[in-house]
Amino acid sequence: MNAPVPASPPPASRRDDLLDILRGVGLVGVGAVNLVAFNYDSAYVAEYATQFPQAGQQLGFTVFMIFLKGKFYPIMALVFGLAAALALEAKGPMPFVRRALVLGGLGLLQLAFIWNGDVLHQYALMSLLLLSIRWWPPTVRLSLATVLFLLSFAPIGSTADAPPLVFATIRESLQHGSFTEVTRTRLGLSSFSFWSPEALVFQARIFAWLLLGHFLGEQARYRRWVQRRPALRLLGAALAALVGAGILLQVSGLRGEEPSNPALAALKLGLVAVFYAGNVLVLVSAPLVWNTTDFGRQLLTWLAPLGRMSLTHYLFQNLLYSLLFYGYGLGLYATLPPLALLAAYVPLILLQTLISGWWLRRFRQGPLEWLLLRLTHSSPVLPG
């Protein structure tokens, strides 16, 4: 297989920089969230948090859990859906199917050898599901997205069915185990969590955002939201939803135990869903607003190369994290405080951004993006 051919970047008309920018925003957030997620398994978040009782660490951890964790995967799904609509309109379904199969294969390889939190195989399955319903009327698809999104916040019971292994056992295996021992432990956690109710409802939530992205990508509907006034209106509505729902949850006391009254339970579900949607849309609409100003456009331009190489950087980050935290690397699993992790992430993502610009001045695609195109017999006419 030949190496990537050096060439100048493709003409602007052949790519949508805005999608690359949004993909870059999503990657920045996903990379930060995954760095923390590598440091402890989500089933044992309470045990991890108690190791760092300092007020600053607890505050940072709380902000991370409320406003960042789980909020960037919808952005990536939204952009994935946008790009899917554009690619399907331009090329038809077969290249899209081949791409889904290759992404699924990469995801399974990562699941087996690097990390049990992979999402590529989930995107592959969602891509095939999208193909089967993309001919449904838009109102039906949007209704389905709304229902899936709301249902994903419904109470699903306690976490009493967590894996029987205690945190100390998990930590010992992942922190000091060999590659074989670490892999066995990871796959054990993955086999439990992949079909757990929590995982299924989260996947339903992500698919809802993918459906929304696909709807906006059809006939380039999203283009109406990239102008300054619509973007400002979207940002204002998102902030109002985020702040309003957050205040109502706080003052009503609904943040605590699940209400026994069905009406209150439904109210809580709705407020949590609105808070979450507002949070995600703030993260999406803020770059749209910045992109309408000269300074903001120059700043966000740095993220476009990062977004164009998102697959390469996503897999590299996860490989790096596995070497940092697992026993066959530095063995730092569950030892680093949240704020230290997030501070360490800043130079990493800045370095990846600089490398992206340097690489794309010499080659058309990132290494794995190029490999994906070759394996799918596709062409880089549209962002994928």
Contacts in CASP RR format, 6 or more apart in sequence:
PFRMAT RR
TARGET T0000
AUTHOR 0000-0000-0000
METHOD contacts of the structure
MODEL  1
MNAPVPASPPPASRRDDLLDILRGVGLVGVGAVNLVAFNYDSAYVAEYAT
QFPQAGQQLGFTVFMIFLKGKFYPIMALVFGLAAALALEAKGPMPFVRRA
LVLGGLGLLQLAFIWNGDVLHQYALMSLLLLSIRWWPPTVRLSLATVLFL
LSFAPIGSTADAPPLVFATIRESLQHGSFTEVTRTRLGLSSFSFWSPEAL
VFQARIFAWLLLGHFLGEQARYRRWVQRRPALRLLGAALAALVGAGILLQ
VSGLRGEEPSNPALAALKLGLVAVFYAGNVLVLVSAPLVWNTTDFGRQLL
TWLAPLGRMSLTHYLFQNLLYSLLFYGYGLGLYATLPPLALLAAYVPLIL
LQTLISGWWLRRFRQGPLEWLLLRLTHSSPVLPG
1 371 0 8 1.000
1 374 0 8 1.000
4 363 0 8 1.000
4 364 0 8 1.000
4 365 0 8 1.000
4 366 0 8 1.000
4 367 0 8 1.000
4 370 0 8 1.000
5 363 0 8 1.000
5 364 0 8 1.000
6 362 0 8 1.000
6 363 0 8 1.000
7 363 0 8 1.000
7 364 0 8 1.000
9 360 0 8 1.000
9 361 0 8 1.000
9 364 0 8 1.000
10 364 0 8 1.000
10 380 0 8 1.000
14 380 0 8 1.000
14 381 0 8 1.000
14 382 0 8 1.000
15 308 0 8 1.000
15 380 0 8 1.000
15 382 0 8 1.000
15 383 0 8 1.000
16 86 0 8 1.000
16 382 0 8 1.000
16 383 0 8 1.000
17 301 0 8 1.000
17 304 0 8 1.000
18 226 0 8 1.000
18 288 0 8 1.000
18 291 0 8 1.000
19 79 0 8 1.000
19 82 0 8 1.000
19 83 0 8 1.000
19 383 0 8 1.000
20 303 0 8 1.000
20 304 0 8 1.000
20 305 0 8 1.000
20 307 0 8 1.000
20 308 0 8 1.000
20 383 0 8 1.000
21 287 0 8 1.000
21 291 0 8 1.000
21 300 0 8 1.000
21 301 0 8 1.000
21 303 0 8 1.000
21 304 0 8 1.000
21 307 0 8 1.000
22 75 0 8 1.000
22 78 0 8 1.000
22 79 0 8 1.000
22 284 0 8 1.000
22 287 0 8 1.000
23 76 0 8 1.000
23 79 0 8 1.000
23 307 0 8 1.000
23 308 0 8 1.000
23 310 0 8 1.000
23 383 0 8 1.000
24 303 0 8 1.000
24 304 0 8 1.000
24 306 0 8 1.000
24 307 0 8 1.000
24 310 0 8 1.000
25 72 0 8 1.000
25 75 0 8 1.000
25 283 0 8 1.000
25 284 0 8 1.000
25 287 0 8 1.000
25 303 0 8 1.000
26 72 0 8 1.000
26 75 0 8 1.000
26 76 0 8 1.000
26 79 0 8 1.000
26 283 0 8 1.000
27 76 0 8 1.000
27 306 0 8 1.000
27 307 0 8 1.000
27 310 0 8 1.000
27 313 0 8 1.000
27 314 0 8 1.000
28 72 0 8 1.000
28 303 0 8 1.000
28 306 0 8 1.000
28 349 0 8 1.000
29 68 0 8 1.000
29 72 0 8 1.000
30 72 0 8 1.000
30 73 0 8 1.000
30 76 0 8 1.000
30 314 0 8 1.000
31 72 0 8 1.000
31 314 0 8 1.000
31 317 0 8 1.000
31 345 0 8 1.000
31 349 0 8 1.000
32 68 0 8 1.000
32 72 0 8 1.000
32 342 0 8 1.000
32 345 0 8 1.000
32 349 0 8 1.000
33 68 0 8 1.000
33 69 0 8 1.000
33 70 0 8 1.000
33 72 0 8 1.000
34 115 0 8 1.000
34 117 0 8 1.000
34 317 0 8 1.000
34 318 0 8 1.000
34 321 0 8 1.000
35 317 0 8 1.000
35 321 0 8 1.000
35 341 0 8 1.000
35 342 0 8 1.000
35 344 0 8 1.000
35 345 0 8 1.000
36 64 0 8 1.000
36 69 0 8 1.000
36 338 0 8 1.000
36 341 0 8 1.000
36 342 0 8 1.000
37 117 0 8 1.000
38 115 0 8 1.000
38 318 0 8 1.000
38 321 0 8 1.000
38 322 0 8 1.000
38 324 0 8 1.000
38 325 0 8 1.000
38 333 0 8 1.000
39 48 0 8 1.000
39 325 0 8 1.000
39 332 0 8 1.000
39 333 0 8 1.000
39 334 0 8 1.000
39 335 0 8 1.000
39 336 0 8 1.000
39 341 0 8 1.000
40 47 0 8 1.000
40 48 0 8 1.000
40 333 0 8 1.000
40 334 0 8 1.000
41 170 0 8 1.000
41 189 0 8 1.000
42 193 0 8 1.000
43 159 0 8 1.000
43 162 0 8 1.000
43 163 0 8 1.000
43 189 0 8 1.000
43 193 0 8 1.000
44 167 0 8 1.000
44 170 0 8 1.000
45 65 0 8 1.000
47 167 0 8 1.000
48 167 0 8 1.000
48 334 0 8 1.000
49 58 0 8 1.000
49 61 0 8 1.000
51 334 0 8 1.000
51 337 0 8 1.000
52 58 0 8 1.000
52 61 0 8 1.000
52 337 0 8 1.000
52 338 0 8 1.000
54 337 0 8 1.000
56 339 0 8 1.000
57 337 0 8 1.000
57 338 0 8 1.000
57 339 0 8 1.000
60 338 0 8 1.000
60 339 0 8 1.000
61 338 0 8 1.000
64 338 0 8 1.000
64 342 0 8 1.000
67 279 0 8 1.000
70 202 0 8 1.000
71 276 0 8 1.000
71 279 0 8 1.000
71 280 0 8 1.000
71 283 0 8 1.000
72 283 0 8 1.000
73 119 0 8 1.000
73 206 0 8 1.000
74 205 0 8 1.000
74 206 0 8 1.000
74 209 0 8 1.000
74 280 0 8 1.000
75 209 0 8 1.000
75 280 0 8 1.000
75 283 0 8 1.000
75 284 0 8 1.000
76 119 0 8 1.000
76 310 0 8 1.000
77 123 0 8 1.000
77 126 0 8 1.000
77 206 0 8 1.000
77 207 0 8 1.000
77 209 0 8 1.000
77 210 0 8 1.000
77 213 0 8 1.000
78 209 0 8 1.000
78 210 0 8 1.000
78 212 0 8 1.000
78 213 0 8 1.000
78 216 0 8 1.000
78 284 0 8 1.000
79 213 0 8 1.000
80 123 0 8 1.000
80 210 0 8 1.000
80 213 0 8 1.000
81 130 0 8 1.000
81 210 0 8 1.000
81 211 0 8 1.000
81 213 0 8 1.000
81 214 0 8 1.000
81 217 0 8 1.000
82 213 0 8 1.000
82 214 0 8 1.000
82 216 0 8 1.000
82 217 0 8 1.000
82 222 0 8 1.000
83 382 0 8 1.000
83 383 0 8 1.000
83 384 0 8 1.000
84 96 0 8 1.000
84 127 0 8 1.000
84 130 0 8 1.000
84 210 0 8 1.000
84 214 0 8 1.000
84 384 0 8 1.000
85 213 0 8 1.000
85 214 0 8 1.000
85 215 0 8 1.000
85 216 0 8 1.000
85 217 0 8 1.000
85 218 0 8 1.000
86 217 0 8 1.000
86 220 0 8 1.000
86 382 0 8 1.000
86 383 0 8 1.000
87 95 0 8 1.000
87 96 0 8 1.000
87 99 0 8 1.000
87 382 0 8 1.000
87 384 0 8 1.000
88 96 0 8 1.000
88 134 0 8 1.000
89 218 0 8 1.000
89 219 0 8 1.000
90 381 0 8 1.000
90 382 0 8 1.000
91 378 0 8 1.000
91 381 0 8 1.000
91 382 0 8 1.000
93 131 0 8 1.000
95 376 0 8 1.000
95 377 0 8 1.000
95 378 0 8 1.000
96 127 0 8 1.000
96 131 0 8 1.000
97 127 0 8 1.000
97 128 0 8 1.000
97 131 0 8 1.000
98 375 0 8 1.000
98 376 0 8 1.000
98 377 0 8 1.000
98 378 0 8 1.000
99 127 0 8 1.000
99 372 0 8 1.000
99 376 0 8 1.000
99 378 0 8 1.000
99 384 0 8 1.000
100 123 0 8 1.000
100 124 0 8 1.000
100 127 0 8 1.000
100 128 0 8 1.000
101 124 0 8 1.000
102 372 0 8 1.000
102 375 0 8 1.000
102 376 0 8 1.000
103 120 0 8 1.000
103 121 0 8 1.000
103 123 0 8 1.000
103 124 0 8 1.000
103 127 0 8 1.000
103 372 0 8 1.000
104 120 0 8 1.000
104 121 0 8 1.000
104 123 0 8 1.000
104 124 0 8 1.000
104 125 0 8 1.000
105 120 0 8 1.000
105 121 0 8 1.000
105 124 0 8 1.000
106 120 0 8 1.000
106 311 0 8 1.000
106 315 0 8 1.000
106 368 0 8 1.000
107 118 0 8 1.000
107 120 0 8 1.000
107 121 0 8 1.000
107 124 0 8 1.000
108 118 0 8 1.000
108 121 0 8 1.000
110 118 0 8 1.000
110 120 0 8 1.000
110 315 0 8 1.000
110 318 0 8 1.000
111 117 0 8 1.000
111 118 0 8 1.000
111 121 0 8 1.000
111 190 0 8 1.000
112 183 0 8 1.000
112 187 0 8 1.000
113 183 0 8 1.000
114 315 0 8 1.000
114 318 0 8 1.000
114 319 0 8 1.000
114 322 0 8 1.000
115 186 0 8 1.000
115 318 0 8 1.000
115 321 0 8 1.000
115 322 0 8 1.000
116 186 0 8 1.000
116 187 0 8 1.000
116 188 0 8 1.000
116 189 0 8 1.000
116 190 0 8 1.000
116 193 0 8 1.000
117 190 0 8 1.000
118 318 0 8 1.000
119 206 0 8 1.000
122 203 0 8 1.000
122 206 0 8 1.000
123 210 0 8 1.000
126 203 0 8 1.000
126 206 0 8 1.000
126 207 0 8 1.000
126 210 0 8 1.000
129 207 0 8 1.000
130 210 0 8 1.000
130 211 0 8 1.000
130 214 0 8 1.000
133 141 0 8 1.000
133 144 0 8 1.000
134 141 0 8 1.000
134 214 0 8 1.000
136 144 0 8 1.000
138 215 0 8 1.000
138 218 0 8 1.000
141 211 0 8 1.000
141 214 0 8 1.000
141 215 0 8 1.000
142 211 0 8 1.000
142 212 0 8 1.000
142 215 0 8 1.000
144 208 0 8 1.000
144 211 0 8 1.000
145 207 0 8 1.000
145 208 0 8 1.000
145 209 0 8 1.000
145 211 0 8 1.000
145 212 0 8 1.000
145 215 0 8 1.000
146 208 0 8 1.000
148 204 0 8 1.000
148 205 0 8 1.000
148 207 0 8 1.000
148 208 0 8 1.000
148 211 0 8 1.000
149 204 0 8 1.000
149 205 0 8 1.000
149 208 0 8 1.000
149 209 0 8 1.000
149 273 0 8 1.000
149 277 0 8 1.000
150 269 0 8 1.000
150 270 0 8 1.000
150 273 0 8 1.000
151 201 0 8 1.000
151 204 0 8 1.000
152 201 0 8 1.000
152 202 0 8 1.000
152 204 0 8 1.000
152 205 0 8 1.000
152 208 0 8 1.000
153 201 0 8 1.000
153 269 0 8 1.000
153 270 0 8 1.000
153 272 0 8 1.000
153 273 0 8 1.000
153 276 0 8 1.000
154 201 0 8 1.000
154 269 0 8 1.000
155 258 0 8 1.000
155 265 0 8 1.000
156 197 0 8 1.000
156 198 0 8 1.000
156 201 0 8 1.000
157 197 0 8 1.000
159 198 0 8 1.000
161 196 0 8 1.000
162 192 0 8 1.000
163 170 0 8 1.000
163 188 0 8 1.000
163 189 0 8 1.000
163 192 0 8 1.000
167 334 0 8 1.000
170 185 0 8 1.000
170 189 0 8 1.000
171 333 0 8 1.000
171 334 0 8 1.000
173 181 0 8 1.000
173 182 0 8 1.000
173 184 0 8 1.000
173 185 0 8 1.000
174 182 0 8 1.000
174 185 0 8 1.000
174 186 0 8 1.000
174 325 0 8 1.000
174 326 0 8 1.000
174 327 0 8 1.000
174 331 0 8 1.000
174 333 0 8 1.000
174 334 0 8 1.000
175 325 0 8 1.000
175 326 0 8 1.000
175 327 0 8 1.000
175 331 0 8 1.000
175 332 0 8 1.000
175 333 0 8 1.000
175 334 0 8 1.000
175 335 0 8 1.000
176 327 0 8 1.000
176 331 0 8 1.000
177 326 0 8 1.000
177 327 0 8 1.000
177 328 0 8 1.000
178 327 0 8 1.000
178 328 0 8 1.000
179 326 0 8 1.000
179 328 0 8 1.000
182 326 0 8 1.000
182 327 0 8 1.000
182 328 0 8 1.000
193 199 0 8 1.000
209 280 0 8 1.000
213 222 0 8 1.000
215 221 0 8 1.000
216 222 0 8 1.000
216 225 0 8 1.000
224 230 0 8 1.000
225 231 0 8 1.000
225 234 0 8 1.000
225 285 0 8 1.000
225 288 0 8 1.000
226 288 0 8 1.000
226 291 0 8 1.000
226 292 0 8 1.000
227 292 0 8 1.000
228 289 0 8 1.000
228 292 0 8 1.000
231 285 0 8 1.000
231 288 0 8 1.000
231 289 0 8 1.000
231 291 0 8 1.000
231 292 0 8 1.000
232 289 0 8 1.000
234 281 0 8 1.000
234 285 0 8 1.000
234 288 0 8 1.000
235 281 0 8 1.000
235 282 0 8 1.000
235 285 0 8 1.000
235 286 0 8 1.000
235 288 0 8 1.000
235 289 0 8 1.000
236 285 0 8 1.000
237 281 0 8 1.000
238 277 0 8 1.000
238 278 0 8 1.000
238 279 0 8 1.000
238 281 0 8 1.000
238 282 0 8 1.000
238 284 0 8 1.000
238 285 0 8 1.000
239 278 0 8 1.000
239 282 0 8 1.000
241 274 0 8 1.000
241 275 0 8 1.000
241 277 0 8 1.000
241 278 0 8 1.000
241 281 0 8 1.000
242 275 0 8 1.000
242 278 0 8 1.000
242 279 0 8 1.000
242 282 0 8 1.000
244 274 0 8 1.000
244 275 0 8 1.000
245 270 0 8 1.000
245 271 0 8 1.000
245 272 0 8 1.000
245 274 0 8 1.000
245 275 0 8 1.000
245 278 0 8 1.000
246 271 0 8 1.000
246 275 0 8 1.000
248 254 0 8 1.000
248 271 0 8 1.000
249 255 0 8 1.000
249 268 0 8 1.000
249 271 0 8 1.000
249 272 0 8 1.000
249 275 0 8 1.000
252 267 0 8 1.000
252 271 0 8 1.000
254 264 0 8 1.000
254 267 0 8 1.000
254 268 0 8 1.000
254 271 0 8 1.000
258 265 0 8 1.000
258 268 0 8 1.000
259 265 0 8 1.000
259 267 0 8 1.000
259 268 0 8 1.000
287 300 0 8 1.000
287 303 0 8 1.000
290 296 0 8 1.000
290 297 0 8 1.000
290 299 0 8 1.000
290 300 0 8 1.000
291 297 0 8 1.000
291 300 0 8 1.000
302 353 0 8 1.000
303 353 0 8 1.000
305 353 0 8 1.000
305 356 0 8 1.000
305 357 0 8 1.000
305 359 0 8 1.000
305 360 0 8 1.000
306 313 0 8 1.000
306 349 0 8 1.000
306 352 0 8 1.000
306 353 0 8 1.000
306 356 0 8 1.000
307 313 0 8 1.000
307 356 0 8 1.000
308 356 0 8 1.000
308 360 0 8 1.000
308 365 0 8 1.000
308 366 0 8 1.000
308 369 0 8 1.000
308 383 0 8 1.000
309 356 0 8 1.000
309 359 0 8 1.000
309 360 0 8 1.000
309 365 0 8 1.000
309 366 0 8 1.000
309 369 0 8 1.000
311 366 0 8 1.000
311 368 0 8 1.000
311 369 0 8 1.000
311 372 0 8 1.000
312 366 0 8 1.000
312 367 0 8 1.000
312 368 0 8 1.000
312 369 0 8 1.000
313 352 0 8 1.000
313 356 0 8 1.000
315 368 0 8 1.000
316 352 0 8 1.000
317 348 0 8 1.000
317 352 0 8 1.000
320 348 0 8 1.000
322 329 0 8 1.000
323 329 0 8 1.000
323 330 0 8 1.000
324 330 0 8 1.000
324 331 0 8 1.000
324 332 0 8 1.000
325 331 0 8 1.000
325 332 0 8 1.000
325 333 0 8 1.000
326 333 0 8 1.000
327 333 0 8 1.000
336 344 0 8 1.000
359 366 0 8 1.000
360 366 0 8 1.000
363 370 0 8 1.000
364 370 0 8 1.000
364 380 0 8 1.000
365 373 0 8 1.000
365 380 0 8 1.000
369 380 0 8 1.000
372 378 0 8 1.000
373 379 0 8 1.000
373 380 0 8 1.000
END
